[in-house]
Amino acid sequence: MILHELLGYDTLRLIWWALIGVLLVGFAITDGFDLGSGILLPFAARTDVERRVVINSVGPVWEGNQVWLIVGGGAIFAAWPQLYAVSFSGFYLAMFVILTALILRPVAFKFRSKREEPAWRARWDWVLFFSGFVPALIFGVAMGNVLQGVPFRFSGDMHIFYDGSFFGLLNPFALLCGLVSVAMMVMHGAAWLVLKTEGPVAARARQYGMVAAVLTVALYALAGVMLWGYIGGYRITSPVDAIGPSNPMLKTAELHAGAWFLNYAAHPWTLAAPAAGFVGALGALLALALRRGGLALLAAALSIAGIILSVGASMFPFILPSSIDPRASLTVWDSSSSHLTLFIMLVVTGIFIPLIVAYTTWVYHVLWGKVDEAAIREESGHAY
């Protein structure tokens, strides 16, 4: 219990805020090239054999990559219960669409090559496209809505009310953020295919990846301009010591133009996040132009991490602002679980996350290597 006493409540809240960011980045990087490869499937691969090459390039690892999403959801539920309650209820229909796409993905993987008919396989190929495009888009749309504030409020007895609608989530700025997400996933998926495949598939993926890298830079910059000039941020107006433990209604907050950029002025080191978003995408563009698949994959991962972390750096200490009652906004300081719960979870995370990383690394090492058309035709060593 000595460590429990040394790690204060606020310290544990900061640690778990950072860990949620790590889990989101881990999911986006590992499952991102799966989603990107699915989006590119109908375009980078034009024959049945070529499409089987693309599918088998992610075949050994796509299931394991989704562990990060499950761990992230569980961590939000345990560490930030109010965030879980608001986001999973308010974004219920959006979550349902994402889950539908993610459920269809394994079905498409398993059944796509069970029959020889071209029409049968073509339908499943478009299902794989759908299951890659839709989650990438909606995750970005959700991030755009979080930056703008979500229409929720608390009643006097802390009952949560969500006053928005599914189509209200599809506003211009949120859709722009969705396009940023799709572009960076396509860039990541293209880098993966350049690394894992050869011939026409790799060549086409390289071309699409270069376009996606340029779009990532352009759309990310446009989103930043809109966030600065047209989308207001939020700031806390009450003293910090007035913030009560896990009771957001004890503070006051307000909508303030340019608030999401105040942290960059106060803490210049946080500029490393958006810089990584731009530098990584430009690095991926250069690496793809030079046909360096491994370097392109690392650069794309850096860009994804930077773009996601820039949202957290901009919003801190806010986690989920409320657009209709800023006082109800959830922050790092007033929406977490108890001190003991956060500590126990940190111990469990410290044990299991290294095991997950070690196992994932071992799997990638054992199943490494390029997927070629000859092996697909010979039906040797490939699952799909």
C-alpha positions in Angstrom: 0.0 0.0 0.0 3.0 2.3 0.1 2.9 2.8 -3.6 -0.8 3.5 -3.4 -0.1 6.3 -0.9 2.7 7.7 -3.0 0.6 7.9 -6.1 -1.9 10.6 -5.3 -5.4 10.8 -6.8 -4.5 13.5 -9.2 -1.4 11.7 -10.3 -3.4 8.5 -11.0 -5.9 10.5 -13.0 -3.1 12.0 -15.2 -1.6 8.5 -15.7 -5.0 7.1 -16.8 -5.7 10.0 -19.0 -2.3 9.3 -20.7 -3.0 5.5 -20.8 -6.3 6.1 -22.6 -4.4 8.0 -25.2 -1.8 5.2 -25.5 -4.6 2.6 -26.0 -6.3 4.8 -28.7 -3.0 5.2 -30.5 -2.3 1.5 -30.2 -5.6 0.6 -31.7 -5.3 3.2 -34.5 -1.8 2.1 -35.4 -2.3 -1.7 -35.2 -5.8 -2.0 -36.6 -5.3 1.0 -38.8 -3.5 -0.8 -41.6 -6.1 -3.5 -41.5 -8.8 -0.9 -42.0 -6.7 0.9 -44.7 -6.0 -2.4 -46.5 -9.8 -3.1 -46.6 -10.5 0.3 -48.0 -7.9 -0.2 -50.7 -8.9 -3.8 -51.5 -11.2 -3.0 -54.5 -8.8 -0.5 -55.9 -5.2 -1.7 -55.3 -6.1 -5.3 -56.3 -8.0 -6.0 -59.5 -7.9 -9.8 -59.9 -9.1 -12.5 -57.6 -5.5 -13.6 -56.8 -4.4 -10.0 -56.2 -7.3 -9.5 -53.7 -6.4 -12.7 -51.9 -2.9 -11.4 -51.6 -4.2 -8.2 -49.9 -6.5 -10.2 -47.6 -3.8 -12.7 -46.6 -1.3 -9.8 -45.9 -3.5 -8.9 -42.9 -4.9 -12.4 -42.4 -2.5 -13.6 -39.6 -2.8 -10.4 -37.5 -6.1 -8.6 -37.9 -7.9 -10.5 -35.1 -5.2 -9.8 -32.6 -5.1 -6.1 -33.5 -8.7 -5.6 -32.3 -7.6 -6.4 -28.8 -6.6 -2.8 -28.4 -10.2 -1.7 -29.0 -11.5 -4.1 -26.4 -8.9 -3.1 -23.9 -9.6 0.6 -24.6 -13.4 0.2 -24.1 -12.8 -1.7 -20.9 -10.4 0.9 -19.6 -12.8 3.7 -20.3 -15.6 1.8 -18.5 -13.5 1.2 -15.4 -11.4 4.4 -15.2 -13.8 7.0 -16.5 -17.4 5.7 -15.9 -19.1 8.9 -16.6 -17.3 9.2 -19.9 -18.3 5.7 -20.8 -21.9 6.4 -19.9 -22.2 9.6 -21.9 -20.3 8.5 -25.0 -21.6 5.0 -25.3 -25.2 6.2 -24.8 -25.0 9.4 -26.8 -23.1 7.8 -29.7 -25.2 4.6 -29.5 -26.3 4.5 -33.1 -22.9 5.4 -34.3 -21.4 2.7 -32.2 -23.9 0.2 -33.5 -22.9 1.0 -37.1 -19.2 0.6 -36.2 -19.9 -2.7 -34.5 -21.9 -3.9 -37.5 -19.0 -3.2 -39.7 -16.5 -4.8 -37.4 -18.8 -7.9 -37.0 -19.1 -8.2 -40.8 -15.4 -8.1 -41.3 -14.6 -11.5 -39.9 -17.6 -13.0 -41.7 -16.2 -11.6 -45.0 -12.7 -12.9 -44.2 -14.0 -16.4 -43.5 -16.6 -16.8 -46.3 -15.1 -14.8 -49.1 -13.1 -17.6 -50.6 -15.5 -20.4 -49.7 -17.0 -20.3 -53.2 -15.5 -19.8 -56.6 -18.2 -17.6 -58.2 -16.8 -14.1 -59.0 -20.0 -12.4 -58.0 -19.9 -14.1 -54.6 -16.3 -13.0 -54.0 -16.9 -9.5 -55.3 -19.8 -8.9 -52.8 -17.6 -9.9 -49.9 -14.8 -7.7 -51.2 -17.1 -4.7 -51.0 -18.1 -5.8 -47.5 -14.5 -5.7 -46.5 -14.3 -2.2 -48.0 -17.4 -1.2 -46.0 -15.9 -2.7 -42.8 -12.8 -0.7 -43.3 -14.2 2.6 -44.5 -17.1 3.0 -42.1 -15.2 2.6 -38.8 -12.4 4.8 -40.0 -14.9 7.5 -41.0 -17.1 7.3 -37.9 -14.2 7.2 -35.4 -13.0 10.5 -37.0 -16.5 11.9 -37.0 -16.8 11.1 -33.3 -13.5 12.9 -32.6 -14.8 16.0 -34.5 -17.9 16.0 -32.3 -15.9 15.7 -29.1 -13.8 18.8 -30.2 -17.0 20.8 -30.7 -18.7 19.5 -27.6 -21.4 16.9 -27.2 -25.1 17.8 -26.4 -25.4 16.2 -23.0 -26.4 17.5 -19.5 -26.9 16.3 -16.0 -30.1 16.6 -13.9 -30.1 17.5 -10.3 -29.6 13.9 -9.2 -26.7 13.4 -11.8 -28.9 11.6 -14.3 -27.5 11.9 -17.8 -29.5 13.3 -20.6 -28.3 13.3 -24.2 -30.2 15.8 -26.4 -28.5 15.1 -29.8 -29.3 12.8 -32.7 -27.3 10.5 -35.0 -27.6 12.8 -38.0 -26.7 15.8 -35.8 -23.3 14.1 -35.5 -22.8 14.4 -39.2 -22.0 18.1 -39.2 -19.4 19.7 -41.6 -16.5 19.8 -39.2 -17.1 16.3 -37.9 -17.2 15.0 -41.4 -14.0 16.8 -42.2 -12.4 15.0 -39.2 -13.8 11.8 -40.5 -12.1 12.4 -43.9 -8.8 13.0 -42.0 -9.3 9.7 -40.3 -10.0 7.9 -43.6 -7.0 9.5 -45.3 -4.6 8.5 -42.6 -5.9 5.0 -42.5 -5.5 4.6 -46.3 -2.0 6.0 -46.0 -1.2 3.5 -43.3 -2.8 0.6 -45.2 -1.0 1.5 -48.4 2.4 1.5 -46.5 1.5 -1.9 -45.2 0.7 -3.3 -48.6 3.9 -1.8 -50.1 5.8 -3.6 -47.3 4.0 -6.9 -47.4 3.2 -7.4 -51.1 4.9 -7.2 -54.5 4.2 -6.4 -58.1 1.0 -4.6 -59.3 -0.6 -4.7 -55.9 2.3 -2.9 -54.2 2.6 -0.5 -57.1 -1.0 0.6 -57.0 -1.0 0.8 -53.2 2.0 3.0 -53.4 0.2 5.4 -55.7 -2.9 5.5 -53.6 -0.8 5.9 -50.4 1.0 8.9 -51.8 -2.3 10.6 -52.6 -3.6 9.7 -49.1 -0.5 11.2 -47.5 -1.0 14.5 -49.3 -4.7 14.5 -48.3 -3.8 13.7 -44.7 -1.6 16.8 -44.6 -4.1 19.0 -46.4 -7.2 17.9 -44.5 -5.5 18.0 -41.1 -4.3 21.5 -41.8 -7.8 22.5 -42.9 -9.3 21.0 -39.7 -6.8 23.0 -37.7 -7.7 26.2 -39.4 -11.4 25.6 -38.9 -10.8 24.8 -35.2 -8.9 28.0 -34.8 -11.3 30.3 -36.7 -14.7 28.8 -36.5 -15.0 26.1 -33.8 -14.8 27.4 -30.2 -13.1 25.5 -27.4 -13.8 25.3 -23.7 -12.1 26.5 -20.6 -12.7 26.2 -16.8 -13.5 29.5 -15.2 -13.7 28.4 -11.6 -10.7 27.9 -9.3 -9.1 24.4 -9.5 -9.7 23.7 -5.8 -13.5 24.1 -6.5 -13.5 21.0 -8.7 -15.0 18.2 -6.7 -13.9 14.5 -7.0 -16.0 12.8 -9.7 -18.7 15.5 -9.7 -18.4 17.8 -12.7 -21.2 20.0 -11.6 -19.1 21.6 -8.9 -17.1 23.7 -11.5 -18.0 26.4 -14.0 -16.8 26.4 -17.6 -17.5 28.4 -20.7 -17.2 28.3 -24.5 -14.2 30.4 -25.6 -12.8 31.1 -29.0 -9.4 29.6 -29.5 -9.4 27.8 -26.2 -8.2 24.5 -27.8 -4.9 26.3 -28.7 -4.2 27.8 -25.2 -2.2 24.7 -24.1 0.2 25.0 -27.0 1.0 28.6 -25.9 1.3 27.6 -22.2 3.3 24.4 -22.8 5.2 24.7 -26.2 6.4 21.1 -25.9 2.9 19.9 -26.7 3.4 21.3 -30.2 5.3 18.0 -30.8 2.0 16.2 -31.3 0.6 18.2 -34.3 4.2 18.5 -35.6 4.4 14.7 -35.6 1.1 14.5 -37.5 2.5 16.6 -40.3 6.1 15.3 -40.3 4.9 11.7 -40.2 2.5 12.1 -43.2 5.2 13.9 -45.2 7.7 11.2 -44.3 5.3 8.5 -45.4 4.9 10.4 -48.7 8.7 10.5 -49.2 9.2 6.9 -48.2 6.4 5.7 -50.5 8.0 7.7 -53.4 11.3 5.9 -52.6 9.5 2.6 -52.4 10.6 2.1 -48.7 7.6 0.2 -47.3 9.0 -0.3 -43.8 9.9 3.4 -43.4 6.6 4.5 -44.8 4.8 2.3 -42.3 6.7 3.8 -39.4 6.2 7.3 -40.7 2.4 6.7 -41.1 2.3 5.4 -37.6 4.0 8.5 -36.3 1.5 10.7 -38.2 -1.5 8.8 -36.7 -0.1 9.0 -33.2 0.6 12.7 -33.6 -2.9 13.5 -35.0 -4.6 11.6 -32.2 -2.4 13.0 -29.4 -2.9 16.5 -30.7 -6.6 16.2 -29.8 -5.7 15.2 -26.2 -3.1 18.0 -26.0 -5.5 20.6 -27.2 -8.4 19.6 -24.9 -6.6 18.9 -21.7 -8.0 18.8 -19.0 -11.3 18.3 -20.8 -12.2 14.8 -21.9 -15.8 15.3 -23.1 -17.1 18.9 -23.2 -20.8 19.6 -23.2 -22.1 21.9 -25.8 -25.4 22.7 -24.1 -24.1 23.0 -20.5 -20.4 23.6 -20.3 -20.5 23.2 -16.6 -21.4 19.5 -17.1 -18.2 18.9 -19.2 -16.2 16.0 -18.1 -12.5 16.7 -17.2 -9.6 14.7 -16.0 -10.2 16.1 -12.5 -13.9 15.4 -12.0 -15.0 12.3 -13.9 -12.8 9.4 -12.9 -13.3 6.3 -10.7 -12.0 6.3 -7.1 -8.4 6.5 -6.1 -8.3 2.8 -5.1 -10.0 1.7 -8.4 -7.5 3.6 -10.5 -4.6 2.2 -8.5 -5.7 -1.5 -8.8 -6.3 -1.0 -12.5 -2.9 0.5 -12.9 -1.3 -2.6 -11.3 -3.3 -4.9 -13.5 -2.4 -2.9 -16.6 1.2 -2.9 -15.6 1.1 -6.7 -15.7 -1.0 -7.5 -18.7 -0.2 -4.7 -21.2 3.5 -5.9 -21.5 2.2 -9.4 -22.0 0.0 -8.3 -24.8 2.8 -6.3 -26.4 5.2 -9.2 -26.1 2.8 -11.7 -27.6 1.9 -9.4 -30.4 5.5 -8.8 -31.2 6.2 -12.5 -31.2 3.2 -13.1 -33.6 4.5 -10.5 -36.0 8.0 -12.0 -35.9 6.8 -15.5 -36.6 4.3 -14.6 -39.3 6.5 -12.0 -41.0 7.3 -12.0 -44.7 5.8 -11.0 -48.0 2.7 -12.5 -49.5 3.1 -13.3 -53.2 0.7 -14.5 -55.9 2.6 -17.8 -56.4 1.9 -18.9 -52.9 -1.8 -18.0 -53.3 -2.1 -20.0 -56.5 -0.4 -23.0 -54.9 -2.7 -22.7 -51.8 0.4 -23.0 -49.5 0.5 -21.4 -46.1 -2.3 -18.9 -46.5 -5.7 -18.9 -44.7 -7.9 -17.0 -47.1 
